[in-house]
Amino acid sequence: MAGLYTGEQRGSGISEERLVHNYLVEAGLAARIPKGIRIWEETLRDGEQTPGVAYTPEEKVRIARVLDEVHVPMMDVGIPVVSSEEARGVRMIANAGLDATIMAAARTVRKDVEACIACDVDEIALFTAGSDLHIKHKLAMTREQVKEAAVRETEYAVAHGVDVSFVTEDTFRADLDFVVDLYDACTAAGAHRAVVCDTVGVMTPPGITWFFEQLKRRLKPTELSFHGHNDFGLAVANSLAAVEAGVAVPHTCVNGLGERSGNASFEELVLSLEALYGYDTGIDISRIYELSQLVETLSGIPVGMHQPLVGHNAFAHESGIHAHGVIKHTATYEPMQPEKLGRQRTFVFGKHTGSLAVAEKVRGRGVEATPEQVAALVKLIKDFAEARSKGDQQAFVVSFRDRAERRRGVTDDEFWTLAEKAGLRRPKTAAK
């Protein structure tokens, strides 16, 4: 249970094992985790599909190098067929001498697969529609056509010396019999891994458990992988359920980036496995905050104030009760030490501030204060905080929303300016 919390002791001399009860361990749930879990990192592919995000090839290489340095074992770094610059970035990473397995994604379309092969990647994440909803309305194909294309392109990639992970989109809204047949056909064609996708984040942890129980009974032997989206805020919980169900390769994105509401967060999944399940992921968790900040800077997507573990408030304390507890023993109101992931705790002084936090701050700067002076200072802080105008905060929120809206890709005016350059007429409703 030392993996759950190794907090700072303040004179108690009591071992952490006596202080902290981790029922995941005591109930045997942690024992369900399979050996050999490997994180499949998607920050440079699905993470870049976050609305408004576009990395340069050089930025992709910067992120890939840090992911490699923290020992991420595999990463999907893009879809080369998207553009020449995308292909250049994928090729640069593939030839950067990294230890990680470098993957690129492709539809079951020959030009996509050829673009991946041309980039010298180790592996292709070959994807197609799994559900009838996608097959009919997105691809306008039959199930038979989907299977034929999937097998053909799997065989082509393998014949050209590239490993294949076969991916079905919208797996959890697909007919299970068809999905099993599709995976088995691609496994027979040479794919070594089956990737199951909760493409619109509609599953729950019990549903994940049930699904993989059914799938594993029917599927030919192959490694299982799970790709979870966060539309209902369940991506990390679903990923943990998948791992408990025997899935060895869960997908993540740093800062939870990705389409719509994003993917399972890298930092949340890794630290949940490390701290709650006591599982050694092999990731260097001491650099998680550094990695988060790098991705925040290069993606242009701010980390949320309350985002777990890497958000501004994740290790911040204002309440007098909480600050008092943390000062006495950090485990009282922190699930793990912030220093473990490259962070520091902070104490915010405001309406809820208590005397101990104030006394600690004053003493920490070498200033002597009587209890009466501390009490007077606490009252002044509370009065000041309650009387303070919210104008600055509200202006910041308005400015942030405005900037976020303008930051999302090409603006309407920019769109029609570019359309005019392409020889189209600007409609009256889009006038400058």
Order of alpha helices (4+ residues) and beta strands (2+ residues): alpha-alpha-beta-alpha-beta-alpha-beta-alpha-beta-alpha-beta-alpha-beta-alpha-beta-alpha-beta-alpha-alpha-beta-alpha-beta-alpha-alpha-alpha-alpha
